[in-house]
Amino acid sequence: MFKTLQNAFRIKDIRRKIFYVLFMLVVIRVGSQLPVPGVNRDYFSNWFASQSGDAFNFFDAFTGGSFSSMSVLALSITPYITSSIIMQLLTIAIPKLEELHKDGEEGRKKITAITRYLTVGLALFESIAMAVGFGNQGLVTDMNFVNGAIVVVTLTAGSALLMWIGEQITVKGIGNGISVVLLINIVSRVPSDMVSLYEQFVKDKTIAKGALAALIIFAVILLVVVLVLILNGAQRNIPVQYSKKMQGRKMVGGQSTHIPLKVNTAGVIPIIFASSIMSFPGIIASFLNKGNGTGIGSQILAGMNSSNWCNPERPIYSIGLLVYMILVVFFAYFYTSITFNPMEIADNMKKQGGFIPGIRPGKPTTEYLNRILNYIVFIGAAGLIIVCVIPYFFNGVFGASVSFGGTSLIIIVGVILETLKQVESLMLVRNYKGFLND
C-alpha cells in the first residue's frame, strides 16, 4: 500500500487528484466544527449524552460526531445514502425507472438527478423534524419561525454541500466521493474511541494488566480487520466457455473466462438496513420521551438496543441480537436478489454463445447460478454477522463502548481498498499511454 502511494505521488496528475481529495477532506472537517446559527449546542450535547441507549450512536458515527455537536454538517451524507438505496429499490419496482437504468449514460444521468432531488427532500424533512422536535425544548435559543427556518435551511444546505463535495471528489479526485466522505467521518471518531479504551482498560492499571489489556484490544481490532479483508476479497469464479464461430474463412472465439461472484455480494448494505430497523423504534421513543419505564414496551426497546446485547447480567436482551442476525441474513438475500439477476446473465451468455462447462444453456444455467448464489450469499451473511458480533460481544461483556464497530471497519477497509485499486488503475493507464507515445 505504501509503495503504491509513494509511486503515485511521483506522477503529477495523480498527485493533483490526491491533493484535491485531501483539500476537500479538510473542508469537511472544518464544516463539522461550525455551529448552526442560533442553536444551543450545549443543550443538544447534554441531551445526547443523557440517552441511555445507542439509538443515535450509529447515526452519529456516520456523521463524524457532527450530529452530537449540532454543526452545519449534522445530517452528513446519510440523506444521500438513504435516497440512493430508495432509488435502487424503486428501479426494480417501477418499470419507467428500470428503463432509465438500462438506457445507458443518459438514463443514469436522469436517475442521478432524481437522487439529488430526493436527497434534498429527505434532508429538508429531517431538518424540519429536528427543528420542530427540539426547537421549543431548548435547541433553538429564541425559537420562532425565522430562527427555526434558519436551522432548517442550514442543515439542509450542509447535507447538499456534502453531496456536492462527494460528487466533485468522484469527478476530480480519486475513489468514490460519497464513500470517501463517509470514510473520513468514521475515521475522525477513531482517535477519541482509542482514548476512551485507554482510559477504561489501560490507564491507572498495573503495568502487567495495562499491557495485557492493550494487547487484547489490538488483537481484537486486528482480528476484525483481517476478517473484513478476507470477506471483501473472497469470491467464487464460475468458469464460462465460449464456442468457436466461423467468420469468413477463420474460426473466432472459443476463449475461456469466468464470472466472479463475490461472497459478500451485498457489501455493508444488510448491516445498515438491519441496524437502522433495530434502532428506529428507539429513536422514535427518544423523541417522544418514552421507553424509560419498566413495561413490556420498554423491555422490547431495551432488547433492540445493541448496548444491551451479550450482557451476562441481562441475557434476555440478547434475543435482540438473534433478531439482528436474522435481519442481516434476510437483507443479504433481498439486496442480492435486486442487484444480481441470474436469468439476465444466463440469457446474455446464451446469446453470445457462452456456456458453463457441464451445464446446459438457458434455464439449467439460471438454476445453477441461483444455487451457487444462495450458497455464497449465506456464507457472506455469516461473515458479516461474525464481524459485527465480535465488537458487540466485547461491548456487552467488558463494557468497551466505542462508536466504531464491525460496520465501520467494513466501510473503512472497503473504501481504502477500492481507492488504492483506482490509484493502481490510473498508474497502469498512464504507463500504457507512455508506451504508446514512445
FIMAR-199555 format. One record per residue (C-alpha): residue in three letters; x, y, z; residue number from 1. Coordinates in Angstrom, 3 decimals. Example, Ala and Ser with C-alpha at 12.3 -4.5 7.8 and 13.67 -1.06 7.14 Angstrom:
# FIMAR-199555
r,east,north,up,k
ala,12.300,-4.500,7.800,1 $
ser,13.670,-1.060,7.140,2 $
//
This chain:
# FIMAR-199555
r,east,north,up,k
met,0.000,0.000,0.000,1 $
phe,2.714,2.490,0.987,2 $
lys,4.710,1.598,-2.124,3 $
thr,1.657,2.302,-4.279,4 $
leu,1.119,5.719,-2.682,5 $
gln,4.813,6.554,-2.972,6 $
asn,4.785,5.791,-6.700,7 $
ala,1.502,7.679,-7.135,8 $
phe,2.951,10.903,-5.681,9 $
arg,5.641,10.834,-8.345,10 $
ile,3.009,11.260,-11.068,11 $
lys,1.805,14.851,-11.394,12 $
asp,-1.780,14.110,-12.479,13 $
ile,-2.394,11.539,-9.731,14 $
arg,-0.657,13.756,-7.152,15 $
arg,-3.019,16.598,-8.091,16 $
lys,-6.046,14.333,-7.629,17 $
ile,-4.818,13.172,-4.224,18 $
phe,-4.225,16.746,-3.024,19 $
tyr,-7.700,17.702,-4.261,20 $
val,-9.222,14.922,-2.147,21 $
leu,-7.172,15.977,0.886,22 $
phe,-8.297,19.594,0.473,23 $
met,-11.956,18.530,0.336,24 $
leu,-11.484,16.397,3.446,25 $
val,-10.114,19.449,5.286,26 $
val,-13.192,21.414,4.177,27 $
ile,-15.427,18.656,5.563,28 $
arg,-13.712,18.587,8.929,29 $
val,-13.785,22.389,9.199,30 $
gly,-17.504,22.361,8.387,31 $
ser,-18.023,19.720,11.073,32 $
gln,-16.843,22.245,13.685,33 $
leu,-19.043,25.172,12.571,34 $
pro,-22.170,25.519,14.752,35 $
val,-25.642,26.038,13.324,36 $
pro,-26.647,29.719,13.852,37 $
gly,-28.958,30.271,16.811,38 $
val,-28.546,26.758,18.220,39 $
asn,-27.703,25.928,21.829,40 $
arg,-25.047,23.260,21.260,41 $
asp,-24.657,22.586,24.989,42 $
tyr,-28.323,21.637,25.264,43 $
phe,-28.131,19.109,22.461,44 $
ser,-24.810,17.659,23.641,45 $
asn,-26.243,17.174,27.133,46 $
trp,-29.430,15.639,25.709,47 $
phe,-27.413,13.292,23.526,48 $
ala,-25.223,12.232,26.451,49 $
ser,-28.329,11.543,28.573,50 $
gln,-29.631,8.925,26.161,51 $
ser,-29.221,5.547,27.856,52 $
gly,-29.024,3.553,24.629,53 $
asp,-27.269,3.755,21.299,54 $
ala,-30.267,4.775,19.200,55 $
phe,-28.350,7.730,17.762,56 $
asn,-24.787,6.405,18.093,57 $
phe,-24.992,4.572,14.777,58 $
phe,-26.069,7.798,13.080,59 $
asp,-23.538,9.939,14.958,60 $
ala,-20.678,7.623,13.933,61 $
phe,-21.597,8.135,10.264,62 $
thr,-21.602,11.923,10.743,63 $
gly,-18.175,12.025,12.397,64 $
gly,-19.600,13.499,15.599,65 $
ser,-21.233,16.394,13.720,66 $
phe,-24.692,15.276,14.841,67 $
ser,-23.983,15.276,18.592,68 $
ser,-22.227,18.650,18.312,69 $
met,-25.003,20.039,16.073,70 $
ser,-22.739,21.506,13.388,71 $
val,-23.814,22.688,9.940,72 $
leu,-22.970,19.188,8.645,73 $
ala,-25.034,17.432,11.324,74 $
leu,-27.096,15.458,8.781,75 $
ser,-23.911,14.489,6.919,76 $
ile,-24.193,12.290,3.840,77 $
thr,-26.861,9.980,5.295,78 $
pro,-29.781,11.539,3.320,79 $
tyr,-27.873,10.797,0.100,80 $
ile,-27.181,7.207,1.162,81 $
thr,-30.851,6.722,2.058,82 $
ser,-32.071,8.235,-1.218,83 $
ser,-29.621,6.083,-3.215,84 $
ile,-30.928,2.929,-1.550,85 $
ile,-34.523,4.040,-2.140,86 $
met,-33.781,4.688,-5.815,87 $
gln,-32.208,1.238,-6.187,88 $
leu,-35.337,-0.345,-4.762,89 $
leu,-37.653,1.818,-6.872,90 $
thr,-35.669,0.954,-10.003,91 $
ile,-36.755,-2.648,-9.519,92 $
ala,-40.361,-1.771,-8.619,93 $
ile,-41.099,0.963,-11.211,94 $
pro,-40.757,-0.051,-14.894,95 $
lys,-40.091,3.531,-16.017,96 $
leu,-37.056,3.826,-13.732,97 $
glu,-35.881,0.381,-14.837,98 $
glu,-35.968,1.593,-18.451,99 $
leu,-33.930,4.657,-17.499,100 $
his,-31.406,2.429,-15.739,101 $
lys,-30.977,0.371,-18.912,102 $
asp,-30.898,3.457,-21.145,103 $
gly,-27.136,3.922,-20.929,104 $
glu,-25.392,7.099,-19.792,105 $
glu,-28.350,9.429,-20.397,106 $
gly,-30.657,7.273,-18.287,107 $
arg,-28.154,7.095,-15.446,108 $
lys,-27.800,10.891,-15.503,109 $
lys,-31.564,11.266,-15.060,110 $
ile,-31.581,8.777,-12.176,111 $
thr,-28.689,10.683,-10.566,112 $
ala,-30.656,13.935,-10.870,113 $
ile,-33.718,12.333,-9.255,114 $
thr,-31.481,11.011,-6.456,115 $
arg,-30.179,14.538,-5.817,116 $
tyr,-33.685,15.974,-5.528,117 $
leu,-34.715,13.126,-3.236,118 $
thr,-31.619,13.775,-1.094,119 $
val,-32.541,17.441,-0.624,120 $
gly,-36.130,16.423,0.157,121 $
leu,-35.029,13.928,2.810,122 $
ala,-32.580,16.426,4.323,123 $
leu,-35.348,19.049,4.440,124 $
phe,-37.722,16.602,6.129,125 $
glu,-35.122,15.548,8.731,126 $
ser,-34.072,19.139,9.495,127 $
ile,-37.720,20.241,9.925,128 $
ala,-38.323,17.294,12.279,129 $
met,-35.298,18.272,14.372,130 $
ala,-36.175,21.968,14.444,131 $
val,-39.778,21.283,15.449,132 $
gly,-38.977,18.410,17.814,133 $
phe,-36.158,20.106,19.718,134 $
gly,-36.697,23.799,18.981,135 $
asn,-39.114,24.515,21.833,136 $
gln,-37.183,22.254,24.219,137 $
gly,-34.052,24.411,24.196,138 $
leu,-32.230,23.546,20.965,139 $
val,-33.004,26.949,19.426,140 $
thr,-32.070,29.832,21.724,141 $
asp,-35.032,32.014,20.731,142 $
met,-37.490,29.749,18.949,143 $
asn,-39.653,31.463,16.349,144 $
phe,-40.430,30.937,12.677,145 $
val,-37.387,32.836,11.404,146 $
asn,-34.869,31.154,13.720,147 $
gly,-36.423,27.759,13.057,148 $
ala,-36.216,28.383,9.306,149 $
ile,-32.524,29.315,9.643,150 $
val,-31.834,25.980,11.351,151 $
val,-33.740,24.063,8.659,152 $
val,-32.017,25.859,5.771,153 $
thr,-28.557,25.481,7.352,154 $
leu,-28.886,21.741,7.995,155 $
thr,-30.363,21.103,4.536,156 $
ala,-27.649,23.176,2.847,157 $
gly,-24.947,21.341,4.806,158 $
ser,-26.197,17.958,3.598,159 $
ala,-26.470,19.246,-0.005,160 $
leu,-22.918,20.642,0.243,161 $
leu,-21.552,17.257,1.321,162 $
met,-23.381,15.596,-1.576,163 $
trp,-21.751,18.086,-3.973,164 $
ile,-18.312,17.552,-2.410,165 $
gly,-18.731,13.797,-2.787,166 $
glu,-19.586,14.147,-6.469,167 $
gln,-16.648,16.509,-7.052,168 $
ile,-14.258,14.025,-5.422,169 $
thr,-15.553,11.322,-7.757,170 $
val,-15.027,13.523,-10.835,171 $
lys,-11.845,15.436,-9.967,172 $
gly,-10.259,13.251,-7.308,173 $
ile,-9.756,9.558,-6.635,174 $
gly,-12.259,6.988,-5.448,175 $
asn,-15.991,7.134,-4.895,176 $
gly,-16.609,10.552,-3.367,177 $
ile,-19.587,9.570,-1.205,178 $
ser,-17.647,6.633,0.231,179 $
val,-14.634,8.873,0.903,180 $
val,-16.842,11.377,2.777,181 $
leu,-18.289,8.542,4.855,182 $
leu,-14.774,7.212,5.481,183 $
ile,-13.381,10.494,6.850,184 $
asn,-16.399,10.887,9.153,185 $
ile,-15.919,7.425,10.632,186 $
val,-12.131,7.710,10.901,187 $
ser,-12.432,11.075,12.676,188 $
arg,-14.050,9.311,15.635,189 $
val,-11.392,6.597,15.963,190 $
pro,-8.829,8.669,17.968,191 $
ser,-11.395,9.603,20.632,192 $
asp,-12.509,5.969,20.812,193 $
met,-8.904,4.855,21.284,194 $
val,-8.531,7.386,24.111,195 $
ser,-11.727,6.044,25.725,196 $
leu,-10.436,2.476,25.532,197 $
tyr,-7.100,3.572,27.007,198 $
glu,-8.727,5.385,29.928,199 $
gln,-11.117,2.494,30.580,200 $
phe,-8.788,-0.506,30.367,201 $
val,-5.156,0.687,30.470,202 $
lys,-4.892,3.892,32.478,203 $
asp,-4.375,3.561,36.253,204 $
lys,-3.795,-0.199,35.898,205 $
thr,-0.645,-2.085,36.795,206 $
ile,1.930,-2.433,34.035,207 $
ala,1.096,-6.110,33.548,208 $
lys,-2.694,-5.607,33.449,209 $
gly,-2.412,-2.496,31.273,210 $
ala,-0.099,-4.194,28.787,211 $
leu,-2.359,-7.268,28.631,212 $
ala,-5.450,-5.105,28.071,213 $
ala,-3.703,-3.116,25.314,214 $
leu,-2.576,-6.356,23.660,215 $
ile,-6.114,-7.792,23.739,216 $
ile,-7.581,-4.588,22.279,217 $
phe,-5.001,-4.591,19.485,218 $
ala,-5.589,-8.311,18.788,219 $
val,-9.380,-7.890,18.583,220 $
ile,-9.136,-4.935,16.199,221 $
leu,-6.562,-6.796,14.085,222 $
leu,-8.761,-9.910,14.010,223 $
val,-11.789,-7.942,12.813,224 $
val,-9.734,-6.148,10.141,225 $
val,-8.330,-9.475,8.866,226 $
leu,-11.831,-10.962,8.729,227 $
val,-13.054,-7.920,6.790,228 $
leu,-10.169,-8.255,4.324,229 $
ile,-10.972,-11.939,3.794,230 $
leu,-14.679,-11.172,3.428,231 $
asn,-14.096,-8.396,0.883,232 $
gly,-11.646,-10.406,-1.204,233 $
ala,-13.427,-13.767,-1.234,234 $
gln,-15.190,-14.672,-4.473,235 $
arg,-16.367,-17.722,-6.387,236 $
asn,-15.277,-17.868,-10.029,237 $
ile,-17.803,-19.568,-12.312,238 $
pro,-15.982,-20.847,-15.444,239 $
val,-17.507,-19.838,-18.795,240 $
gln,-16.570,-21.257,-22.197,241 $
tyr,-17.445,-19.503,-25.469,242 $
ser,-17.889,-21.703,-28.520,243 $
lys,-15.996,-21.008,-31.751,244 $
lys,-17.753,-19.282,-34.652,245 $
met,-16.947,-19.154,-38.333,246 $
gln,-16.352,-15.629,-39.652,247 $
gly,-15.280,-15.683,-43.274,248 $
arg,-12.619,-18.317,-43.544,249 $
lys,-11.489,-18.076,-39.933,250 $
met,-12.685,-19.581,-36.683,251 $
val,-13.026,-16.971,-33.948,252 $
gly,-13.980,-17.190,-30.300,253 $
gly,-13.525,-20.242,-28.186,254 $
gln,-11.933,-18.361,-25.295,255 $
ser,-12.420,-19.272,-21.648,256 $
thr,-13.324,-16.759,-18.941,257 $
his,-15.202,-16.708,-15.659,258 $
ile,-17.989,-14.917,-13.807,259 $
pro,-16.679,-13.556,-10.471,260 $
leu,-19.323,-13.910,-7.750,261 $
lys,-18.265,-12.053,-4.619,262 $
val,-19.040,-13.831,-1.373,263 $
asn,-20.122,-10.538,0.182,264 $
thr,-22.273,-9.547,-2.800,265 $
ala,-24.421,-7.079,-0.847,266 $
gly,-21.495,-5.296,0.832,267 $
val,-22.366,-3.408,4.002,268 $
ile,-25.989,-2.755,2.985,269 $
pro,-27.526,-5.645,5.034,270 $
ile,-25.877,-4.326,8.201,271 $
ile,-27.037,-0.760,7.543,272 $
phe,-30.606,-1.930,6.899,273 $
ala,-30.676,-4.228,9.938,274 $
ser,-29.092,-1.631,12.253,275 $
ser,-31.497,1.057,11.043,276 $
ile,-34.547,-1.126,11.686,277 $
met,-33.300,-2.128,15.141,278 $
ser,-32.516,1.474,16.158,279 $
phe,-35.561,3.187,14.583,280 $
pro,-38.055,2.377,17.414,281 $
gly,-35.535,3.659,19.970,282 $
ile,-35.113,6.915,18.042,283 $
ile,-38.882,7.465,17.931,284 $
ala,-39.161,6.665,21.647,285 $
ser,-36.371,9.144,22.431,286 $
phe,-38.157,11.914,20.523,287 $
leu,-41.376,11.150,22.422,288 $
asn,-39.576,10.759,25.785,289 $
lys,-40.870,7.194,26.053,290 $
gly,-39.231,3.851,26.702,291 $
asn,-37.647,4.650,30.083,292 $
gly,-40.183,2.703,32.160,293 $
thr,-40.411,-0.933,33.217,294 $
gly,-43.288,-2.029,30.977,295 $
ile,-43.163,-4.622,28.223,296 $
gly,-42.652,-1.889,25.621,297 $
ser,-39.557,-0.598,27.415,298 $
gln,-38.231,-4.149,27.726,299 $
ile,-38.632,-4.696,23.973,300 $
leu,-36.844,-1.412,23.229,301 $
ala,-34.030,-2.437,25.576,302 $
gly,-33.713,-5.739,23.709,303 $
met,-33.412,-3.891,20.405,304 $
asn,-30.615,-1.734,21.822,305 $
ser,-27.223,-3.205,20.873,306 $
ser,-25.591,-1.817,24.028,307 $
asn,-27.588,-4.407,25.997,308 $
trp,-26.553,-7.392,23.884,309 $
cys,-24.130,-10.048,25.226,310 $
asn,-24.512,-8.632,28.727,311 $
pro,-24.118,-11.521,31.242,312 $
glu,-26.262,-9.651,33.777,313 $
arg,-29.194,-9.285,31.336,314 $
pro,-29.035,-12.280,28.981,315 $
ile,-32.706,-11.954,27.945,316 $
tyr,-31.863,-8.809,25.974,317 $
ser,-29.553,-10.822,23.710,318 $
ile,-32.695,-12.056,21.951,319 $
gly,-32.426,-8.751,20.101,320 $
leu,-29.070,-9.930,18.759,321 $
leu,-30.752,-13.034,17.286,322 $
val,-33.332,-10.798,15.606,323 $
tyr,-30.490,-8.654,14.263,324 $
met,-28.754,-11.727,12.804,325 $
ile,-31.959,-12.845,11.086,326 $
leu,-32.389,-9.375,9.582,327 $
val,-28.808,-9.361,8.270,328 $
val,-29.344,-12.714,6.522,329 $
phe,-32.703,-11.581,5.127,330 $
phe,-31.364,-8.316,3.708,331 $
ala,-28.287,-10.060,2.305,332 $
tyr,-30.564,-12.266,0.197,333 $
phe,-33.007,-9.452,-0.544,334 $
tyr,-30.423,-6.922,-1.722,335 $
thr,-28.554,-9.520,-3.771,336 $
ser,-31.806,-10.540,-5.470,337 $
ile,-32.438,-6.992,-6.705,338 $
thr,-28.870,-6.258,-7.811,339 $
phe,-27.864,-9.600,-9.358,340 $
asn,-30.124,-11.265,-11.937,341 $
pro,-29.024,-14.828,-12.827,342 $
met,-31.679,-15.100,-15.561,343 $
glu,-30.349,-11.999,-17.335,344 $
ile,-26.768,-13.284,-17.121,345 $
ala,-27.804,-16.713,-18.444,346 $
asp,-29.667,-15.098,-21.380,347 $
asn,-26.690,-12.891,-22.258,348 $
met,-24.362,-15.875,-22.159,349 $
lys,-26.691,-17.848,-24.427,350 $
lys,-26.904,-15.002,-26.955,351 $
gln,-23.110,-14.719,-27.089,352 $
gly,-22.573,-18.462,-27.438,353 $
gly,-21.271,-18.916,-23.904,354 $
phe,-21.965,-21.760,-21.507,355 $
ile,-20.831,-23.120,-18.180,356 $
pro,-18.976,-26.430,-18.695,357 $
gly,-21.289,-29.304,-17.779,358 $
ile,-24.393,-27.049,-17.593,359 $
arg,-26.808,-26.611,-20.488,360 $
pro,-27.578,-23.003,-21.587,361 $
gly,-30.873,-21.368,-20.645,362 $
lys,-32.947,-22.439,-17.638,363 $
pro,-30.403,-25.000,-16.291,364 $
thr,-27.761,-22.239,-16.235,365 $
thr,-30.143,-19.928,-14.344,366 $
glu,-30.908,-22.639,-11.791,367 $
tyr,-27.192,-23.396,-11.377,368 $
leu,-26.329,-19.721,-10.811,369 $
asn,-29.196,-19.377,-8.324,370 $
arg,-27.995,-22.432,-6.404,371 $
ile,-24.408,-21.157,-6.225,372 $
leu,-25.587,-17.638,-5.368,373 $
asn,-27.789,-18.823,-2.487,374 $
tyr,-24.840,-20.749,-1.091,375 $
ile,-22.284,-17.948,-1.197,376 $
val,-24.762,-15.275,-0.032,377 $
phe,-25.340,-17.281,3.140,378 $
ile,-21.576,-17.544,3.688,379 $
gly,-21.241,-13.781,3.113,380 $
ala,-24.074,-13.024,5.549,381 $
ala,-22.485,-15.313,8.151,382 $
gly,-19.183,-13.462,7.681,383 $
leu,-20.919,-10.104,8.162,384 $
ile,-22.554,-11.380,11.346,385 $
ile,-19.231,-12.617,12.774,386 $
val,-17.524,-9.288,12.036,387 $
cys,-20.322,-7.337,13.728,388 $
val,-20.900,-9.656,16.696,389 $
ile,-17.255,-9.564,17.869,390 $
pro,-17.421,-5.850,18.864,391 $
tyr,-20.913,-6.370,20.363,392 $
phe,-19.539,-9.246,22.480,393 $
phe,-16.717,-7.143,23.930,394 $
asn,-19.045,-4.175,24.411,395 $
gly,-21.522,-6.317,26.344,396 $
val,-19.102,-8.433,28.396,397 $
phe,-16.420,-5.823,29.123,398 $
gly,-18.349,-2.565,28.596,399 $
ala,-15.952,-1.436,25.869,400 $
ser,-18.354,1.096,24.381,401 $
val,-16.948,2.696,21.228,402 $
ser,-18.592,4.313,18.221,403 $
phe,-16.821,2.199,15.611,404 $
gly,-17.685,-1.452,15.210,405 $
gly,-17.904,-4.091,12.534,406 $
thr,-19.937,-1.865,10.216,407 $
ser,-17.444,0.973,10.453,408 $
leu,-14.454,-1.311,9.904,409 $
ile,-16.075,-2.897,6.841,410 $
ile,-16.608,0.576,5.362,411 $
ile,-13.085,1.753,6.270,412 $
val,-11.323,-1.289,4.817,413 $
gly,-13.583,-1.472,1.758,414 $
val,-13.188,2.197,0.811,415 $
ile,-9.404,2.144,1.309,416 $
leu,-9.027,-0.979,-0.841,417 $
glu,-11.235,0.403,-3.632,418 $
thr,-9.393,3.735,-3.604,419 $
leu,-5.999,2.007,-3.807,420 $
lys,-7.282,-0.099,-6.719,421 $
gln,-8.278,3.078,-8.550,422 $
val,-4.833,4.592,-7.904,423 $
glu,-3.219,1.470,-9.345,424 $
ser,-5.553,1.626,-12.371,425 $
leu,-4.619,5.259,-13.026,426 $
met,-0.929,4.372,-12.816,427 $
leu,-1.430,1.426,-15.185,428 $
val,-3.287,3.602,-17.724,429 $
arg,-0.508,6.188,-17.573,430 $
asn,2.107,3.507,-18.238,431 $
tyr,0.150,2.318,-21.263,432 $
lys,-0.091,5.877,-22.572,433 $
gly,3.629,6.326,-22.130,434 $
phe,4.288,3.105,-24.020,435 $
leu,2.031,4.192,-26.905,436 $
asn,3.588,7.665,-27.045,437 $
asp,7.046,6.141,-27.273,438 $
//
